Amino acid sequence: MKLIGEVTQNLVYNDFFSNVKTAIASFTSSVQGIALTVIIACIVITGLMFVFGEGPSRTAKKWLMYIIIGAVLIFGASTLGTTIRDVSGF
């Protein structure tokens, strides 16, 4: 029986797994934003080190390798996590 002027409400369920999924997605996007800023700053610093001579240039080559590896790990982990979440259906 339907009442005149009845207001229907959508029920929102507090699902633990959806809350965890939202929290992890928010955390990884925050970390990626901060990491991108740090990576750009480090690349600028290593670029300046290449300009200032042979000694700093050798150090900059090592740093550049570590910066690239770190960037791949940070952004690769997020992509891998998103892929696993989509495949598993969480």
PDB file of N, CA, C and O in Angstrom:
ATOM      1  N   MET A   1       0.833  -1.164   0.000  1.00  0.00           N
ATOM      2  CA  MET A   1       0.000   0.000   0.000  1.00  0.00           C
ATOM      3  C   MET A   1       0.889   1.242   0.000  1.00  0.00           C
ATOM      4  O   MET A   1       1.798   1.363   0.820  1.00  0.00           O
ATOM      5  N   LYS A   2       0.621   2.150  -0.915  1.00  0.00           N
ATOM      6  CA  LYS A   2       1.434   3.346  -1.053  1.00  0.00           C
ATOM      7  C   LYS A   2       0.671   4.532  -0.488  1.00  0.00           C
ATOM      8  O   LYS A   2      -0.490   4.768  -0.824  1.00  0.00           O
ATOM      9  N   LEU A   3       1.350   5.270   0.376  1.00  0.00           N
ATOM     10  CA  LEU A   3       0.743   6.450   0.972  1.00  0.00           C
ATOM     11  C   LEU A   3       0.993   7.656   0.081  1.00  0.00           C
ATOM     12  O   LEU A   3       2.019   7.739  -0.594  1.00  0.00           O
ATOM     13  N   ILE A   4       0.069   8.570   0.084  1.00  0.00           N
ATOM     14  CA  ILE A   4       0.221   9.796  -0.703  1.00  0.00           C
ATOM     15  C   ILE A   4       1.282  10.659  -0.029  1.00  0.00           C
ATOM     16  O   ILE A   4       1.230  10.897   1.178  1.00  0.00           O
ATOM     17  N   GLY A   5       2.233  11.120  -0.813  1.00  0.00           N
ATOM     18  CA  GLY A   5       3.289  11.970  -0.275  1.00  0.00           C
ATOM     19  C   GLY A   5       4.373  11.179   0.433  1.00  0.00           C
ATOM     20  O   GLY A   5       5.168  11.754   1.176  1.00  0.00           O
ATOM     21  N   GLU A   6       4.421   9.880   0.218  1.00  0.00           N
ATOM     22  CA  GLU A   6       5.427   9.054   0.883  1.00  0.00           C
ATOM     23  C   GLU A   6       6.815   9.372   0.312  1.00  0.00           C
ATOM     24  O   GLU A   6       6.988   9.478  -0.902  1.00  0.00           O
ATOM     25  N   VAL A   7       7.771   9.520   1.183  1.00  0.00           N
ATOM     26  CA  VAL A   7       9.140   9.817   0.770  1.00  0.00           C
ATOM     27  C   VAL A   7       9.947   8.527   0.862  1.00  0.00           C
ATOM     28  O   VAL A   7      10.019   7.880   1.907  1.00  0.00           O
ATOM     29  N   THR A   8      10.540   8.186  -0.251  1.00  0.00           N
ATOM     30  CA  THR A   8      11.373   6.988  -0.225  1.00  0.00           C
ATOM     31  C   THR A   8      12.807   7.399   0.065  1.00  0.00           C
ATOM     32  O   THR A   8      13.289   8.415  -0.436  1.00  0.00           O
ATOM     33  N   GLN A   9      13.470   6.610   0.866  1.00  0.00           N
ATOM     34  CA  GLN A   9      14.860   6.881   1.227  1.00  0.00           C
ATOM     35  C   GLN A   9      15.718   5.721   0.749  1.00  0.00           C
ATOM     36  O   GLN A   9      15.344   4.553   0.849  1.00  0.00           O
ATOM     37  N   ASN A  10      16.859   6.078   0.235  1.00  0.00           N
ATOM     38  CA  ASN A  10      17.820   5.043  -0.128  1.00  0.00           C
ATOM     39  C   ASN A  10      18.626   4.689   1.110  1.00  0.00           C
ATOM     40  O   ASN A  10      19.171   5.562   1.787  1.00  0.00           O
ATOM     41  N   LEU A  11      18.691   3.416   1.391  1.00  0.00           N
ATOM     42  CA  LEU A  11      19.452   2.973   2.546  1.00  0.00           C
ATOM     43  C   LEU A  11      20.932   2.906   2.189  1.00  0.00           C
ATOM     44  O   LEU A  11      21.306   2.407   1.128  1.00  0.00           O
ATOM     45  N   VAL A  12      21.751   3.408   3.075  1.00  0.00           N
ATOM     46  CA  VAL A  12      23.191   3.356   2.878  1.00  0.00           C
ATOM     47  C   VAL A  12      23.748   2.412   3.930  1.00  0.00           C
ATOM     48  O   VAL A  12      23.573   2.611   5.132  1.00  0.00           O
ATOM     49  N   TYR A  13      24.416   1.388   3.449  1.00  0.00           N
ATOM     50  CA  TYR A  13      24.980   0.401   4.346  1.00  0.00           C
ATOM     51  C   TYR A  13      26.435   0.721   4.606  1.00  0.00           C
ATOM     52  O   TYR A  13      27.168   1.081   3.685  1.00  0.00           O
ATOM     53  N   ASN A  14      26.853   0.596   5.830  1.00  0.00           N
ATOM     54  CA  ASN A  14      28.250   0.777   6.186  1.00  0.00           C
ATOM     55  C   ASN A  14      28.971  -0.537   5.958  1.00  0.00           C
ATOM     56  O   ASN A  14      28.983  -1.410   6.826  1.00  0.00           O
ATOM     57  N   ASP A  15      29.551  -0.667   4.824  1.00  0.00           N
ATOM     58  CA  ASP A  15      30.272  -1.879   4.492  1.00  0.00           C
ATOM     59  C   ASP A  15      31.743  -1.664   4.812  1.00  0.00           C
ATOM     60  O   ASP A  15      32.364  -0.725   4.315  1.00  0.00           O
ATOM     61  N   PHE A  16      32.292  -2.532   5.637  1.00  0.00           N
ATOM     62  CA  PHE A  16      33.678  -2.412   6.079  1.00  0.00           C
ATOM     63  C   PHE A  16      34.635  -2.415   4.897  1.00  0.00           C
ATOM     64  O   PHE A  16      35.555  -1.598   4.848  1.00  0.00           O
ATOM     65  N   PHE A  17      34.435  -3.315   3.949  1.00  0.00           N
ATOM     66  CA  PHE A  17      35.362  -3.442   2.838  1.00  0.00           C
ATOM     67  C   PHE A  17      35.318  -2.238   1.904  1.00  0.00           C
ATOM     68  O   PHE A  17      36.349  -1.847   1.357  1.00  0.00           O
ATOM     69  N   SER A  18      34.154  -1.649   1.714  1.00  0.00           N
ATOM     70  CA  SER A  18      34.092  -0.456   0.869  1.00  0.00           C
ATOM     71  C   SER A  18      34.765   0.721   1.559  1.00  0.00           C
ATOM     72  O   SER A  18      35.377   1.560   0.898  1.00  0.00           O
ATOM     73  N   ASN A  19      34.659   0.790   2.888  1.00  0.00           N
ATOM     74  CA  ASN A  19      35.354   1.845   3.630  1.00  0.00           C
ATOM     75  C   ASN A  19      36.865   1.678   3.542  1.00  0.00           C
ATOM     76  O   ASN A  19      37.592   2.657   3.378  1.00  0.00           O
ATOM     77  N   VAL A  20      37.337   0.446   3.651  1.00  0.00           N
ATOM     78  CA  VAL A  20      38.771   0.180   3.543  1.00  0.00           C
ATOM     79  C   VAL A  20      39.256   0.510   2.139  1.00  0.00           C
ATOM     80  O   VAL A  20      40.316   1.113   1.968  1.00  0.00           O
ATOM     81  N   LYS A  21      38.486   0.118   1.141  1.00  0.00           N
ATOM     82  CA  LYS A  21      38.856   0.397  -0.246  1.00  0.00           C
ATOM     83  C   LYS A  21      38.954   1.902  -0.492  1.00  0.00           C
ATOM     84  O   LYS A  21      39.890   2.367  -1.143  1.00  0.00           O
ATOM     85  N   THR A  22      38.002   2.650   0.021  1.00  0.00           N
ATOM     86  CA  THR A  22      38.018   4.103  -0.136  1.00  0.00           C
ATOM     87  C   THR A  22      39.202   4.720   0.590  1.00  0.00           C
ATOM     88  O   THR A  22      39.839   5.635   0.068  1.00  0.00           O
ATOM     89  N   ALA A  23      39.502   4.238   1.773  1.00  0.00           N
ATOM     90  CA  ALA A  23      40.629   4.774   2.544  1.00  0.00           C
ATOM     91  C   ALA A  23      41.956   4.495   1.850  1.00  0.00           C
ATOM     92  O   ALA A  23      42.821   5.369   1.794  1.00  0.00           O
ATOM     93  N   ILE A  24      42.123   3.293   1.323  1.00  0.00           N
ATOM     94  CA  ILE A  24      43.365   2.943   0.636  1.00  0.00           C
ATOM     95  C   ILE A  24      43.519   3.749  -0.644  1.00  0.00           C
ATOM     96  O   ILE A  24      44.618   4.208  -0.954  1.00  0.00           O
ATOM     97  N   ALA A  25      42.448   3.925  -1.383  1.00  0.00           N
ATOM     98  CA  ALA A  25      42.513   4.723  -2.612  1.00  0.00           C
ATOM     99  C   ALA A  25      42.866   6.171  -2.303  1.00  0.00           C
ATOM    100  O   ALA A  25      43.649   6.788  -3.025  1.00  0.00           O
ATOM    101  N   SER A  26      42.304   6.704  -1.253  1.00  0.00           N
ATOM    102  CA  SER A  26      42.608   8.075  -0.854  1.00  0.00           C
ATOM    103  C   SER A  26      44.062   8.210  -0.413  1.00  0.00           C
ATOM    104  O   SER A  26      44.738   9.180  -0.756  1.00  0.00           O
ATOM    105  N   PHE A  27      44.533   7.230   0.348  1.00  0.00           N
ATOM    106  CA  PHE A  27      45.919   7.257   0.829  1.00  0.00           C
ATOM    107  C   PHE A  27      46.908   7.165  -0.320  1.00  0.00           C
ATOM    108  O   PHE A  27      47.875   7.925  -0.363  1.00  0.00           O
ATOM    109  N   THR A  28      46.683   6.249  -1.248  1.00  0.00           N
ATOM    110  CA  THR A  28      47.626   6.087  -2.360  1.00  0.00           C
ATOM    111  C   THR A  28      47.634   7.307  -3.267  1.00  0.00           C
ATOM    112  O   THR A  28      48.687   7.681  -3.784  1.00  0.00           O
ATOM    113  N   SER A  29      46.485   7.934  -3.469  1.00  0.00           N
ATOM    114  CA  SER A  29      46.478   9.141  -4.305  1.00  0.00           C
ATOM    115  C   SER A  29      47.218  10.285  -3.612  1.00  0.00           C
ATOM    116  O   SER A  29      47.886  11.079  -4.274  1.00  0.00           O
ATOM    117  N   SER A  30      47.106  10.376  -2.291  1.00  0.00           N
ATOM    118  CA  SER A  30      47.848  11.398  -1.548  1.00  0.00           C
ATOM    119  C   SER A  30      49.346  11.152  -1.630  1.00  0.00           C
ATOM    120  O   SER A  30      50.123  12.079  -1.858  1.00  0.00           O
ATOM    121  N   VAL A  31      49.748   9.899  -1.442  1.00  0.00           N
ATOM    122  CA  VAL A  31      51.169   9.557  -1.505  1.00  0.00           C
ATOM    123  C   VAL A  31      51.722   9.824  -2.900  1.00  0.00           C
ATOM    124  O   VAL A  31      52.843  10.315  -3.034  1.00  0.00           O
ATOM    125  N   GLN A  32      50.959   9.511  -3.934  1.00  0.00           N
ATOM    126  CA  GLN A  32      51.419   9.752  -5.297  1.00  0.00           C
ATOM    127  C   GLN A  32      51.577  11.242  -5.571  1.00  0.00           C
ATOM    128  O   GLN A  32      52.516  11.645  -6.258  1.00  0.00           O
ATOM    129  N   GLY A  33      50.688  12.054  -5.055  1.00  0.00           N
ATOM    130  CA  GLY A  33      50.797  13.497  -5.242  1.00  0.00           C
ATOM    131  C   GLY A  33      52.047  14.063  -4.592  1.00  0.00           C
ATOM    132  O   GLY A  33      52.754  14.877  -5.186  1.00  0.00           O
ATOM    133  N   ILE A  34      52.314  13.626  -3.371  1.00  0.00           N
ATOM    134  CA  ILE A  34      53.512  14.075  -2.667  1.00  0.00           C
ATOM    135  C   ILE A  34      54.755  13.539  -3.354  1.00  0.00           C
ATOM    136  O   ILE A  34      55.730  14.269  -3.530  1.00  0.00           O
ATOM    137  N   ALA A  35      54.731  12.267  -3.744  1.00  0.00           N
ATOM    138  CA  ALA A  35      55.887  11.647  -4.384  1.00  0.00           C
ATOM    139  C   ALA A  35      56.219  12.324  -5.708  1.00  0.00           C
ATOM    140  O   ALA A  35      57.394  12.494  -6.034  1.00  0.00           O
ATOM    141  N   LEU A  36      55.213  12.708  -6.466  1.00  0.00           N
ATOM    142  CA  LEU A  36      55.456  13.369  -7.746  1.00  0.00           C
ATOM    143  C   LEU A  36      56.198  14.688  -7.542  1.00  0.00           C
ATOM    144  O   LEU A  36      57.106  15.016  -8.306  1.00  0.00           O
ATOM    145  N   THR A  37      55.817  15.438  -6.522  1.00  0.00           N
ATOM    146  CA  THR A  37      56.495  16.692  -6.212  1.00  0.00           C
ATOM    147  C   THR A  37      57.949  16.451  -5.823  1.00  0.00           C
ATOM    148  O   THR A  37      58.843  17.165  -6.277  1.00  0.00           O
ATOM    149  N   VAL A  38      58.186  15.446  -4.985  1.00  0.00           N
ATOM    150  CA  VAL A  38      59.547  15.129  -4.550  1.00  0.00           C
ATOM    151  C   VAL A  38      60.388  14.628  -5.721  1.00  0.00           C
ATOM    152  O   VAL A  38      61.559  14.990  -5.838  1.00  0.00           O
ATOM    153  N   ILE A  39      59.813  13.812  -6.577  1.00  0.00           N
ATOM    154  CA  ILE A  39      60.540  13.283  -7.736  1.00  0.00           C
ATOM    155  C   ILE A  39      60.957  14.416  -8.666  1.00  0.00           C
ATOM    156  O   ILE A  39      62.091  14.432  -9.144  1.00  0.00           O
ATOM    157  N   ILE A  40      60.069  15.351  -8.928  1.00  0.00           N
ATOM    158  CA  ILE A  40      60.403  16.478  -9.799  1.00  0.00           C
ATOM    159  C   ILE A  40      61.515  17.317  -9.185  1.00  0.00           C
ATOM    160  O   ILE A  40      62.437  17.731  -9.888  1.00  0.00           O
ATOM    161  N   ALA A  41      61.438  17.575  -7.870  1.00  0.00           N
ATOM    162  CA  ALA A  41      62.486  18.350  -7.201  1.00  0.00           C
ATOM    163  C   ALA A  41      63.834  17.629  -7.280  1.00  0.00           C
ATOM    164  O   ALA A  41      64.862  18.264  -7.518  1.00  0.00           O
ATOM    165  N   CYS A  42      63.835  16.318  -7.085  1.00  0.00           N
ATOM    166  CA  CYS A  42      65.087  15.553  -7.151  1.00  0.00           C
ATOM    167  C   CYS A  42      65.667  15.560  -8.562  1.00  0.00           C
ATOM    168  O   CYS A  42      66.885  15.635  -8.725  1.00  0.00           O
ATOM    169  N   ILE A  43      64.827  15.483  -9.569  1.00  0.00           N
ATOM    170  CA  ILE A  43      65.324  15.521 -10.948  1.00  0.00           C
ATOM    171  C   ILE A  43      65.932  16.889 -11.263  1.00  0.00           C
ATOM    172  O   ILE A  43      66.943  16.968 -11.961  1.00  0.00           O
ATOM    173  N   VAL A  44      65.334  17.953 -10.762  1.00  0.00           N
ATOM    174  CA  VAL A  44      65.901  19.288 -10.961  1.00  0.00           C
ATOM    175  C   VAL A  44      67.267  19.387 -10.272  1.00  0.00           C
ATOM    176  O   VAL A  44      68.212  19.929 -10.845  1.00  0.00           O
ATOM    177  N   ILE A  45      67.372  18.872  -9.062  1.00  0.00           N
ATOM    178  CA  ILE A  45      68.649  18.912  -8.332  1.00  0.00           C
ATOM    179  C   ILE A  45      69.723  18.108  -9.062  1.00  0.00           C
ATOM    180  O   ILE A  45      70.861  18.562  -9.182  1.00  0.00           O
ATOM    181  N   THR A  46      69.368  16.912  -9.552  1.00  0.00           N
ATOM    182  CA  THR A  46      70.367  16.124 -10.286  1.00  0.00           C
ATOM    183  C   THR A  46      70.750  16.804 -11.592  1.00  0.00           C
ATOM    184  O   THR A  46      71.898  16.692 -12.022  1.00  0.00           O
ATOM    185  N   GLY A  47      69.826  17.502 -12.230  1.00  0.00           N
ATOM    186  CA  GLY A  47      70.156  18.262 -13.436  1.00  0.00           C
ATOM    187  C   GLY A  47      71.182  19.344 -13.143  1.00  0.00           C
ATOM    188  O   GLY A  47      72.116  19.555 -13.916  1.00  0.00           O
ATOM    189  N   LEU A  48      71.001  20.022 -12.025  1.00  0.00           N
ATOM    190  CA  LEU A  48      71.979  21.037 -11.624  1.00  0.00           C
ATOM    191  C   LEU A  48      73.331  20.406 -11.292  1.00  0.00           C
ATOM    192  O   LEU A  48      74.378  20.992 -11.569  1.00  0.00           O
ATOM    193  N   MET A  49      73.307  19.231 -10.708  1.00  0.00           N
ATOM    194  CA  MET A  49      74.568  18.547 -10.383  1.00  0.00           C
ATOM    195  C   MET A  49      75.335  18.181 -11.652  1.00  0.00           C
ATOM    196  O   MET A  49      76.566  18.217 -11.657  1.00  0.00           O
ATOM    197  N   PHE A  50      74.633  17.831 -12.721  1.00  0.00           N
ATOM    198  CA  PHE A  50      75.296  17.533 -13.994  1.00  0.00           C
ATOM    199  C   PHE A  50      76.012  18.771 -14.534  1.00  0.00           C
ATOM    200  O   PHE A  50      77.047  18.654 -15.189  1.00  0.00           O
ATOM    201  N   VAL A  51      75.466  19.943 -14.262  1.00  0.00           N
ATOM    202  CA  VAL A  51      76.040  21.180 -14.775  1.00  0.00           C
ATOM    203  C   VAL A  51      77.340  21.552 -14.047  1.00  0.00           C
ATOM    204  O   VAL A  51      78.228  22.158 -14.647  1.00  0.00           O
ATOM    205  N   PHE A  52      77.460  21.197 -12.772  1.00  0.00           N
ATOM    206  CA  PHE A  52      78.545  21.701 -11.945  1.00  0.00           C
ATOM    207  C   PHE A  52      79.830  20.888 -11.968  1.00  0.00           C
ATOM    208  O   PHE A  52      80.643  21.035 -11.055  1.00  0.00           O
ATOM    209  N   GLY A  53      80.048  20.061 -12.936  1.00  0.00           N
ATOM    210  CA  GLY A  53      81.351  19.431 -13.067  1.00  0.00           C
ATOM    211  C   GLY A  53      81.322  17.926 -12.995  1.00  0.00           C
ATOM    212  O   GLY A  53      80.266  17.298 -12.913  1.00  0.00           O
ATOM    213  N   GLU A  54      82.534  17.358 -13.027  1.00  0.00           N
ATOM    214  CA  GLU A  54      82.677  15.917 -13.137  1.00  0.00           C
ATOM    215  C   GLU A  54      82.330  15.176 -11.842  1.00  0.00           C
ATOM    216  O   GLU A  54      81.671  14.137 -11.883  1.00  0.00           O
ATOM    217  N   GLY A  55      82.765  15.698 -10.705  1.00  0.00           N
ATOM    218  CA  GLY A  55      82.494  15.030  -9.425  1.00  0.00           C
ATOM    219  C   GLY A  55      81.009  14.944  -9.118  1.00  0.00           C
ATOM    220  O   GLY A  55      80.491  13.852  -8.883  1.00  0.00           O
ATOM    221  N   PRO A  56      80.317  16.074  -9.115  1.00  0.00           N
ATOM    222  CA  PRO A  56      78.876  16.018  -8.868  1.00  0.00           C
ATOM    223  C   PRO A  56      78.122  15.259  -9.959  1.00  0.00           C
ATOM    224  O   PRO A  56      77.052  14.703  -9.709  1.00  0.00           O
ATOM    225  N   SER A  57      78.684  15.238 -11.171  1.00  0.00           N
ATOM    226  CA  SER A  57      78.033  14.528 -12.263  1.00  0.00           C
ATOM    227  C   SER A  57      77.987  13.024 -12.002  1.00  0.00           C
ATOM    228  O   SER A  57      76.995  12.359 -12.300  1.00  0.00           O
ATOM    229  N   ARG A  58      79.084  12.499 -11.438  1.00  0.00           N
ATOM    230  CA  ARG A  58      79.096  11.057 -11.094  1.00  0.00           C
ATOM    231  C   ARG A  58      78.049  10.748 -10.023  1.00  0.00           C
ATOM    232  O   ARG A  58      77.346   9.741 -10.103  1.00  0.00           O
ATOM    233  N   THR A  59      77.954  11.613  -9.033  1.00  0.00           N
ATOM    234  CA  THR A  59      76.950  11.422  -7.978  1.00  0.00           C
ATOM    235  C   THR A  59      75.542  11.537  -8.552  1.00  0.00           C
ATOM    236  O   THR A  59      74.644  10.792  -8.159  1.00  0.00           O
ATOM    237  N   ALA A  60      75.349  12.469  -9.482  1.00  0.00           N
ATOM    238  CA  ALA A  60      74.032  12.675 -10.079  1.00  0.00           C
ATOM    239  C   ALA A  60      73.579  11.453 -10.866  1.00  0.00           C
ATOM    240  O   ALA A  60      72.391  11.134 -10.887  1.00  0.00           O
ATOM    241  N   LYS A  61      74.520  10.764 -11.516  1.00  0.00           N
ATOM    242  CA  LYS A  61      74.160   9.549 -12.261  1.00  0.00           C
ATOM    243  C   LYS A  61      73.604   8.485 -11.324  1.00  0.00           C
ATOM    244  O   LYS A  61      72.625   7.816 -11.656  1.00  0.00           O
ATOM    245  N   LYS A  62      74.221   8.325 -10.154  1.00  0.00           N
ATOM    246  CA  LYS A  62      73.720   7.355  -9.167  1.00  0.00           C
ATOM    247  C   LYS A  62      72.342   7.777  -8.670  1.00  0.00           C
ATOM    248  O   LYS A  62      71.420   6.965  -8.591  1.00  0.00           O
ATOM    249  N   TRP A  63      72.219   9.057  -8.336  1.00  0.00           N
ATOM    250  CA  TRP A  63      70.949   9.549  -7.821  1.00  0.00           C
ATOM    251  C   TRP A  63      69.830   9.381  -8.829  1.00  0.00           C
ATOM    252  O   TRP A  63      68.713   9.006  -8.472  1.00  0.00           O
ATOM    253  N   LEU A  64      70.132   9.660 -10.088  1.00  0.00           N
ATOM    254  CA  LEU A  64      69.099   9.565 -11.123  1.00  0.00           C
ATOM    255  C   LEU A  64      68.563   8.142 -11.241  1.00  0.00           C
ATOM    256  O   LEU A  64      67.365   7.934 -11.434  1.00  0.00           O
ATOM    257  N   MET A  65      69.462   7.164 -11.123  1.00  0.00           N
ATOM    258  CA  MET A  65      69.025   5.764 -11.167  1.00  0.00           C
ATOM    259  C   MET A  65      68.098   5.458  -9.989  1.00  0.00           C
ATOM    260  O   MET A  65      67.070   4.804 -10.161  1.00  0.00           O
ATOM    261  N   TYR A  66      68.458   5.927  -8.799  1.00  0.00           N
ATOM    262  CA  TYR A  66      67.625   5.690  -7.618  1.00  0.00           C
ATOM    263  C   TYR A  66      66.277   6.407  -7.719  1.00  0.00           C
ATOM    264  O   TYR A  66      65.256   5.882  -7.275  1.00  0.00           O
ATOM    265  N   ILE A  67      66.278   7.601  -8.301  1.00  0.00           N
ATOM    266  CA  ILE A  67      65.025   8.348  -8.469  1.00  0.00           C
ATOM    267  C   ILE A  67      64.084   7.600  -9.412  1.00  0.00           C
ATOM    268  O   ILE A  67      62.889   7.489  -9.142  1.00  0.00           O
ATOM    269  N   ILE A  68      64.620   7.095 -10.504  1.00  0.00           N
ATOM    270  CA  ILE A  68      63.794   6.354 -11.469  1.00  0.00           C
ATOM    271  C   ILE A  68      63.243   5.074 -10.851  1.00  0.00           C
ATOM    272  O   ILE A  68      62.064   4.758 -11.013  1.00  0.00           O
ATOM    273  N   ILE A  69      64.103   4.335 -10.139  1.00  0.00           N
ATOM    274  CA  ILE A  69      63.656   3.092  -9.490  1.00  0.00           C
ATOM    275  C   ILE A  69      62.582   3.403  -8.450  1.00  0.00           C
ATOM    276  O   ILE A  69      61.583   2.687  -8.370  1.00  0.00           O
ATOM    277  N   GLY A  70      62.764   4.451  -7.656  1.00  0.00           N
ATOM    278  CA  GLY A  70      61.773   4.833  -6.651  1.00  0.00           C
ATOM    279  C   GLY A  70      60.441   5.216  -7.269  1.00  0.00           C
ATOM    280  O   GLY A  70      59.383   4.845  -6.761  1.00  0.00           O
ATOM    281  N   ALA A  71      60.495   5.964  -8.369  1.00  0.00           N
ATOM    282  CA  ALA A  71      59.262   6.373  -9.042  1.00  0.00           C
ATOM    283  C   ALA A  71      58.506   5.166  -9.588  1.00  0.00           C
ATOM    284  O   ALA A  71      57.282   5.088  -9.485  1.00  0.00           O
ATOM    285  N   VAL A  72      59.251   4.228 -10.171  1.00  0.00           N
ATOM    286  CA  VAL A  72      58.608   3.016 -10.705  1.00  0.00           C
ATOM    287  C   VAL A  72      57.967   2.215  -9.572  1.00  0.00           C
ATOM    288  O   VAL A  72      56.864   1.693  -9.731  1.00  0.00           O
ATOM    289  N   LEU A  73      58.648   2.116  -8.435  1.00  0.00           N
ATOM    290  CA  LEU A  73      58.085   1.372  -7.300  1.00  0.00           C
ATOM    291  C   LEU A  73      56.831   2.047  -6.748  1.00  0.00           C
ATOM    292  O   LEU A  73      55.844   1.372  -6.454  1.00  0.00           O
ATOM    293  N   ILE A  74      56.864   3.353  -6.607  1.00  0.00           N
ATOM    294  CA  ILE A  74      55.717   4.070  -6.029  1.00  0.00           C
ATOM    295  C   ILE A  74      54.494   3.979  -6.940  1.00  0.00           C
ATOM    296  O   ILE A  74      53.406   3.613  -6.494  1.00  0.00           O
ATOM    297  N   PHE A  75      54.678   4.314  -8.218  1.00  0.00           N
ATOM    298  CA  PHE A  75      53.531   4.315  -9.118  1.00  0.00           C
ATOM    299  C   PHE A  75      53.159   2.906  -9.576  1.00  0.00           C
ATOM    300  O   PHE A  75      51.995   2.643  -9.880  1.00  0.00           O
ATOM    301  N   GLY A  76      54.126   2.008  -9.629  1.00  0.00           N
ATOM    302  CA  GLY A  76      53.844   0.619  -9.988  1.00  0.00           C
ATOM    303  C   GLY A  76      53.057  -0.102  -8.915  1.00  0.00           C
ATOM    304  O   GLY A  76      52.178  -0.906  -9.222  1.00  0.00           O
ATOM    305  N   ALA A  77      53.367   0.180  -7.643  1.00  0.00           N
ATOM    306  CA  ALA A  77      52.637  -0.457  -6.545  1.00  0.00           C
ATOM    307  C   ALA A  77      51.178  -0.046  -6.556  1.00  0.00           C
ATOM    308  O   ALA A  77      50.296  -0.873  -6.322  1.00  0.00           O
ATOM    309  N   SER A  78      50.920   1.209  -6.823  1.00  0.00           N
ATOM    310  CA  SER A  78      49.536   1.676  -6.882  1.00  0.00           C
ATOM    311  C   SER A  78      48.782   1.028  -8.039  1.00  0.00           C
ATOM    312  O   SER A  78      47.633   0.613  -7.887  1.00  0.00           O
ATOM    313  N   THR A  79      49.430   0.945  -9.180  1.00  0.00           N
ATOM    314  CA  THR A  79      48.798   0.317 -10.341  1.00  0.00           C
ATOM    315  C   THR A  79      48.541  -1.162 -10.085  1.00  0.00           C
ATOM    316  O   THR A  79      47.481  -1.682 -10.434  1.00  0.00           O
ATOM    317  N   LEU A  80      49.513  -1.838  -9.474  1.00  0.00           N
ATOM    318  CA  LEU A  80      49.344  -3.250  -9.156  1.00  0.00           C
ATOM    319  C   LEU A  80      48.208  -3.452  -8.164  1.00  0.00           C
ATOM    320  O   LEU A  80      47.417  -4.384  -8.307  1.00  0.00           O
ATOM    321  N   GLY A  81      48.123  -2.586  -7.159  1.00  0.00           N
ATOM    322  CA  GLY A  81      47.030  -2.685  -6.187  1.00  0.00           C
ATOM    323  C   GLY A  81      45.676  -2.468  -6.820  1.00  0.00           C
ATOM    324  O   GLY A  81      44.719  -3.169  -6.492  1.00  0.00           O
ATOM    325  N   THR A  82      45.580  -1.510  -7.722  1.00  0.00           N
ATOM    326  CA  THR A  82      44.322  -1.250  -8.406  1.00  0.00           C
ATOM    327  C   THR A  82      43.931  -2.441  -9.287  1.00  0.00           C
ATOM    328  O   THR A  82      42.760  -2.815  -9.349  1.00  0.00           O
ATOM    329  N   THR A  83      44.901  -3.022  -9.957  1.00  0.00           N
ATOM    330  CA  THR A  83      44.628  -4.186 -10.816  1.00  0.00           C
ATOM    331  C   THR A  83      44.146  -5.357  -9.990  1.00  0.00           C
ATOM    332  O   THR A  83      43.176  -6.016 -10.364  1.00  0.00           O
ATOM    333  N   ILE A  84      44.802  -5.634  -8.873  1.00  0.00           N
ATOM    334  CA  ILE A  84      44.396  -6.752  -8.011  1.00  0.00           C
ATOM    335  C   ILE A  84      42.990  -6.499  -7.464  1.00  0.00           C
ATOM    336  O   ILE A  84      42.178  -7.422  -7.391  1.00  0.00           O
ATOM    337  N   ARG A  85      42.701  -5.259  -7.082  1.00  0.00           N
ATOM    338  CA  ARG A  85      41.362  -4.944  -6.567  1.00  0.00           C
ATOM    339  C   ARG A  85      40.294  -5.161  -7.617  1.00  0.00           C
ATOM    340  O   ARG A  85      39.228  -5.700  -7.321  1.00  0.00           O
ATOM    341  N   ASP A  86      40.574  -4.742  -8.856  1.00  0.00           N
ATOM    342  CA  ASP A  86      39.590  -4.905  -9.930  1.00  0.00           C
ATOM    343  C   ASP A  86      39.384  -6.356 -10.309  1.00  0.00           C
ATOM    344  O   ASP A  86      38.256  -6.771 -10.577  1.00  0.00           O
ATOM    345  N   VAL A  87      40.454  -7.136 -10.336  1.00  0.00           N
ATOM    346  CA  VAL A  87      40.359  -8.547 -10.706  1.00  0.00           C
ATOM    347  C   VAL A  87      39.642  -9.349  -9.624  1.00  0.00           C
ATOM    348  O   VAL A  87      38.835 -10.228  -9.925  1.00  0.00           O
ATOM    349  N   SER A  88      39.947  -9.035  -8.347  1.00  0.00           N
ATOM    350  CA  SER A  88      39.353  -9.814  -7.273  1.00  0.00           C
ATOM    351  C   SER A  88      37.924  -9.393  -6.963  1.00  0.00           C
ATOM    352  O   SER A  88      37.193 -10.132  -6.304  1.00  0.00           O
ATOM    353  N   GLY A  89      37.522  -8.229  -7.422  1.00  0.00           N
ATOM    354  CA  GLY A  89      36.131  -7.818  -7.233  1.00  0.00           C
ATOM    355  C   GLY A  89      35.871  -7.101  -5.925  1.00  0.00           C
ATOM    356  O   GLY A  89      34.711  -6.973  -5.533  1.00  0.00           O
ATOM    357  N   PHE A  90      36.891  -6.627  -5.233  1.00  0.00           N
ATOM    358  CA  PHE A  90      36.686  -5.903  -3.975  1.00  0.00           C
ATOM    359  C   PHE A  90      36.237  -4.511  -4.237  1.00  0.00           C
ATOM    360  O   PHE A  90      36.013  -3.747  -3.298  1.00  0.00           O
TER     361      PHE A  90
END
